[in-house]
Amino acid sequence: MKRKRIFFLESETGVQSSDRSLFHVIPVPCEKTVSYGTGTGRGPGAILDASQQLEAYDGITIPLEHGIYTHEPVDCSGRMTAVLDRLESLTLSVLSGGGIPVILGGEHTVTYAPVLAMKKHFGRIGIIHFDAHADLRNEFEGSEFSHACVMRRLHEQGAEIVQYGTRSYSIDEQEYRILKGIKYYDASIMNRKKITTIELPDDFPDDIYISVDVDGLDPSVIPHTGTPVPGGIMWHEFFMLLDSIPSDKRMRGFDVVELAPAGDSRVSDFAAAQIVYNIMGIITRRLDHFSR
């Protein structure tokens, strides 16, 4: 049976029009290369369901006033490359209309498509990447488009990356990011040095994309994900980091991926939906500031 279409925060917004919405939520229920816990294909639907319980007021402003439109889920049938092509095309369409794409995963591989679209649209793009894993493997379990390889593929395409919260990766990945000069802040370093601000290289692109693998946060915050690695970023620290992104950087889009819902708990689903809405709030407050 086909799932009933649900719009993000429809309980507060009703169904908003595409052409009047700043945020374009794109569900991508893709689960093709997961390697431990399963369920990421149900992540977008769980986030949309949980969003119905959010409050319009995020504690500071009302992000939904800028418009939130939810697209039909991307067709995830066929080869991974076909899925990515569909998502890239839709993302380019959103960008061409002046919208901000919000990708709901699904496995982390889906990040490849919107970042590639942004690179084509803006020229240079920088990724601020929150994750327990570096995702810099050349291949994993026989696939170059595994969720464990997505940042390697994007770096090869010229995307510039800064990683936060990493704490589980191979020696090859560590050697790659040192060799290529990828800046990173492991969770242990962040905790020891009390790092709560984003630091970017001087030449980092002004147009940025935020990729949030929910396992970047500590499992006490979001336990339901494929690989819940202990020792992650805590809730308030995470938003302090996002709020500290330099004001001259333009947040052009973001994703929240790798949620693996559990039928007996909605803790992680609600937290992921709140992350999506809170990031919308951060983006709109920056836009409001520059429009004054």
Residue pairs with C-beta under 8 A, 6 or more apart in sequence:
3 45
5 70
5 72
6 45
6 48
6 49
6 52
6 70
7 13
7 15
7 16
7 25
7 48
7 68
7 69
7 70
8 23
8 25
8 47
8 48
8 51
8 68
8 70
8 102
8 273
8 276
9 51
9 52
9 54
9 56
9 64
9 68
9 277
10 51
10 52
10 70
11 51
11 52
11 53
11 54
12 54
12 55
12 56
12 64
13 56
13 64
13 68
16 67
16 68
16 69
17 67
17 69
18 24
18 69
18 97
19 97
20 67
21 66
21 67
21 68
21 69
21 99
22 66
22 67
22 68
22 99
22 100
22 284
22 287
23 63
23 66
23 67
23 68
23 69
23 99
23 100
23 102
23 280
24 69
24 70
24 71
24 94
24 99
24 100
24 101
24 102
25 48
25 68
25 69
25 70
25 71
25 102
25 104
25 276
26 71
26 74
26 87
26 90
26 91
26 94
26 101
26 102
26 103
26 104
26 114
27 44
27 45
27 47
27 48
27 70
27 71
27 72
27 73
27 74
27 104
27 106
28 44
28 73
28 74
28 76
28 83
28 87
28 103
28 104
28 105
28 106
28 110
29 41
29 42
29 43
29 44
29 45
29 73
29 74
29 76
29 106
30 40
30 41
30 74
30 76
30 80
30 83
30 105
30 106
30 107
30 109
30 110
31 38
31 39
31 40
31 41
31 76
31 106
31 107
32 76
32 80
32 83
32 107
32 109
33 80
33 107
33 109
33 140
33 141
33 143
33 145
33 146
33 147
33 148
34 40
34 107
34 147
34 226
35 140
35 141
35 146
35 147
35 148
35 226
36 226
36 227
37 225
37 226
37 227
37 228
37 260
38 226
38 260
39 224
39 226
39 260
39 261
39 262
40 105
40 106
40 107
40 226
40 257
40 258
40 259
40 260
41 76
41 106
42 260
42 261
43 104
43 105
43 106
43 257
43 258
43 259
43 260
43 261
43 272
44 73
44 104
44 105
44 106
45 261
46 259
46 261
46 266
46 269
46 272
47 104
47 256
47 259
47 269
47 272
47 273
47 276
48 70
48 104
48 273
49 269
50 266
50 269
50 270
50 272
50 273
51 273
51 276
51 277
53 270
53 273
54 273
54 274
54 277
56 62
56 64
58 277
58 278
58 280
58 281
60 281
60 285
61 281
61 284
61 285
61 288
63 277
63 280
63 281
63 283
63 284
64 280
65 284
66 280
66 284
66 287
68 280
69 99
71 90
74 83
74 86
74 87
74 90
75 83
75 86
76 83
76 106
77 83
80 109
80 143
80 145
81 145
83 110
83 113
84 109
84 110
84 112
84 113
84 116
84 145
85 113
86 113
87 103
87 110
87 113
87 114
88 113
88 114
88 116
88 117
89 117
91 101
91 103
91 113
91 114
91 117
91 118
91 253
92 117
92 120
92 121
94 100
94 101
95 101
95 117
95 118
95 121
95 252
95 253
96 121
100 251
100 252
100 253
100 283
101 114
101 117
101 253
102 253
102 254
102 255
102 256
102 276
102 279
102 280
103 110
103 111
103 114
103 253
103 254
103 255
103 256
103 257
104 255
104 256
104 257
104 276
105 111
105 255
105 256
105 257
105 258
105 259
106 257
106 258
107 147
107 257
107 258
108 131
108 135
108 147
108 150
108 211
108 213
108 257
108 258
109 145
109 146
109 147
109 149
109 150
110 255
110 257
111 150
111 154
111 211
111 255
111 257
112 145
112 150
112 153
112 154
114 209
114 253
114 255
115 125
115 127
115 154
115 157
115 159
115 209
115 211
116 154
116 157
118 125
118 207
118 209
118 252
118 253
119 125
119 157
119 158
119 159
122 205
122 207
122 252
123 207
124 158
124 160
124 205
124 206
124 207
125 159
125 160
125 205
125 207
125 208
125 209
125 252
126 159
126 160
126 161
126 162
126 200
126 204
126 205
126 207
126 208
126 209
126 249
127 151
127 154
127 159
127 160
127 161
127 162
127 208
127 209
127 210
127 211
128 162
128 164
128 198
128 200
128 208
128 209
128 210
128 211
128 245
129 135
129 151
129 161
129 162
129 163
129 164
129 211
129 213
130 163
130 164
130 165
130 210
130 211
130 212
130 213
130 216
130 217
130 233
130 238
130 241
131 163
131 164
131 165
131 166
131 211
131 213
131 215
131 216
132 165
132 166
132 167
132 168
132 187
132 213
132 215
132 216
132 227
132 229
132 232
133 148
133 166
133 168
133 169
133 213
133 215
133 227
133 229
134 151
134 163
134 166
134 169
134 170
134 173
134 174
134 177
134 184
135 147
135 148
135 149
135 150
135 151
135 152
135 213
136 149
136 151
136 152
136 155
136 169
136 172
136 173
136 176
136 177
136 182
137 146
137 148
137 149
137 152
137 170
137 172
137 173
138 144
138 149
138 152
138 172
139 146
139 149
140 146
140 147
140 148
140 149
143 149
144 153
145 153
147 258
151 161
151 163
152 176
154 161
155 161
155 180
155 182
160 201
160 204
160 205
161 182
161 183
162 182
162 183
162 184
162 185
162 198
162 199
162 200
162 201
162 204
163 177
163 182
163 183
163 184
163 185
164 184
164 185
164 190
164 198
164 216
164 233
164 241
165 185
165 186
165 187
165 190
165 216
165 217
165 232
165 233
166 184
166 185
166 186
166 187
166 216
167 186
167 187
167 188
167 229
167 231
167 232
168 227
168 229
176 182
177 184
183 199
183 200
183 201
185 195
185 199
187 231
187 232
187 233
188 231
189 195
190 233
190 237
191 231
196 237
196 240
196 241
196 244
197 240
197 241
197 244
198 241
198 242
198 244
198 245
198 246
200 245
200 246
200 249
204 249
206 248
206 249
206 250
207 249
207 250
207 252
208 245
208 249
208 250
208 251
208 252
209 251
209 252
209 253
209 254
209 255
210 242
210 251
210 253
210 254
210 255
210 279
211 254
211 255
211 257
212 254
212 255
212 256
212 257
212 275
212 279
213 225
213 257
213 258
214 222
214 225
214 256
214 257
214 258
214 259
214 268
214 271
214 272
214 275
215 222
215 225
215 226
215 227
215 228
215 229
215 232
215 258
216 232
216 233
216 238
217 232
217 233
217 234
217 235
217 238
217 271
218 230
218 231
218 232
218 233
218 234
219 225
219 228
219 229
219 230
219 232
220 234
221 232
221 234
221 235
221 271
222 228
222 259
222 267
222 268
222 271
222 272
223 265
223 267
223 268
224 259
224 260
224 261
224 262
224 265
224 267
224 268
224 269
225 258
225 259
225 260
225 268
226 258
226 260
233 241
235 271
238 275
239 278
239 282
242 278
242 279
242 282
243 282
245 251
247 286
247 289
251 279
251 282
251 283
251 286
254 279
256 272
256 275
256 276
256 279
259 268
259 269
259 272
260 268
261 268
261 269
262 268
